[in-house]
């Protein structure tokens, strides 16, 4: 799967369902993904949006996600 700034979080979690539990290691602010409101927001959220909300660079998020995927293989 191609992962870039426009990748939707729902697409990532569809491809890698286990990632939802691991993504909190990328940034503590991603713990909100385990809240009921996250279900509403996830449909629209892209890596770019995650970057804005967490204050973390989008490329850094992409790198960490790819690292988690590689470790899971």
Protein Blocks (a to p, Z undefined) as FASTA:
>chain_A
ZZdfklcfklmmmmmmmlmmmmmmmpmklmmmmpfklmmmmmmpcfklmmmmnopafklm
mmmmmmmmmmmZZ
